[in-house]
Amino acid sequence: MQPFDDVYFMKRAFQEAQQAYEKGEVPVGAVVVANNRIIARAHNLTETLTDVTAHAEMQAVTAAANLLGGKYLNECTLYVTLEPCVMCAGALGWAQLGKLVYGATDDKRGFSKFAPKGLHPKTEVVSGVMGDDCADLMTAFFKEKR
């Protein structure tokens, strides 16, 4: 079987972001992939759960760890539509995530600006996958809110 590529999985994360958008949540979506298979999917739930820690990445990491029966995701890839914040990058670091792929950069709160060493040293990082689509969804959301 031909492995799926980063765009394929980012499209799945983008679908999660669209679900968040429809619920009035900041439109960030994430999927965790292991062995070329999605094992967890999530989107922001901070408004729904009234929990500032309920970011898409946190939800996806928890679901993946529960499914795998362990806290380390060193053989997994997280696809997320927006660059993780410092909190999420810290959690990904503790989970020893194998690879992080994100869409849009977050100049205001992204980890690369504030905590570039927050991830595990062995985590591979790929940015900009479907970046314009992901950024456009965020822009549309905040235009509606303001």
SVG drawing of the C-alpha trace seen along z (x, -y; Angstrom):
<svg xmlns="http://www.w3.org/2000/svg" viewBox="-22 -44 40 46">
<polyline fill="none" stroke="black" stroke-width="0.4" points="0.0,0.0 1.3,-3.4 1.8,-5.6 -0.3,-8.7 1.5,-12.1 1.5,-15.1 -1.1,-16.9 -3.5,-13.9 -3.3,-13.9 -3.4,-17.7 -6.6,-17.7 -8.0,-15.4 -6.8,-17.9 -8.4,-20.7 -11.7,-18.9 -11.4,-18.9 -10.7,-22.6 -13.9,-23.1 -15.9,-21.3 -14.5,-23.6 -15.4,-26.6 -19.0,-25.4 -19.2,-25.1 -17.8,-28.6 -14.5,-27.3 -11.2,-28.8 -10.7,-26.6 -7.8,-24.4 -7.8,-20.7 -5.4,-17.9 -4.9,-14.3 -2.3,-11.8 -1.0,-9.2 0.8,-6.0 1.8,-3.4 0.2,-5.5 -3.2,-5.3 -5.1,-8.0 -5.3,-6.9 -6.8,-10.2 -8.5,-13.2 -9.6,-16.4 -10.4,-20.0 -10.4,-22.9 -12.9,-22.5 -12.0,-25.4 -15.4,-27.1 -17.4,-23.9 -15.5,-22.6 -14.8,-26.0 -11.2,-24.8 -8.3,-26.9 -6.2,-23.7 -8.6,-22.0 -6.6,-22.8 -6.8,-20.4 -3.3,-19.1 -3.9,-18.4 -7.2,-16.5 -5.5,-14.5 -2.4,-13.6 -4.6,-12.4 -6.7,-10.3 -3.7,-8.8 -1.9,-8.0 -5.1,-6.3 -5.4,-4.2 -1.8,-3.2 -1.8,-2.5 1.3,-4.7 2.3,-8.3 5.0,-8.4 4.2,-9.2 7.8,-8.9 6.5,-6.8 3.6,-9.1 3.1,-12.2 0.8,-15.0 -0.8,-17.1 -2.3,-20.4 -3.6,-23.3 -1.9,-26.0 1.5,-26.1 1.3,-24.9 1.4,-27.3 4.0,-27.0 1.6,-24.8 1.0,-22.4 4.7,-22.3 5.6,-21.4 3.1,-18.6 4.4,-17.3 7.9,-17.5 6.9,-15.4 5.2,-12.9 8.4,-12.7 6.4,-13.2 8.2,-11.7 7.1,-14.3 5.1,-17.5 3.5,-18.9 1.6,-22.1 -0.1,-24.4 -0.3,-28.1 2.3,-29.8 1.2,-31.7 3.3,-34.9 1.4,-35.9 1.5,-32.7 3.5,-30.1 6.1,-28.0 8.8,-28.7 8.9,-32.4 8.6,-31.9 9.9,-28.4 11.8,-27.0 13.3,-24.3 10.0,-23.2 9.7,-20.1 11.7,-17.0 15.1,-17.3 14.4,-14.3 11.0,-15.7 11.1,-16.4 9.2,-19.5 7.5,-20.4 5.7,-23.7 3.5,-25.3 1.6,-22.3 -1.7,-23.8 -0.6,-26.9 -2.6,-29.3 -5.8,-27.3 -5.3,-27.0 -4.5,-30.7 -7.5,-31.7 -9.9,-29.7 -8.5,-31.4 -8.8,-34.8 -12.4,-34.2 -13.3,-33.0 -11.9,-36.1 -13.4,-38.5 -16.8,-37.0 -16.1,-37.5 -15.0,-41.1"/>
</svg>
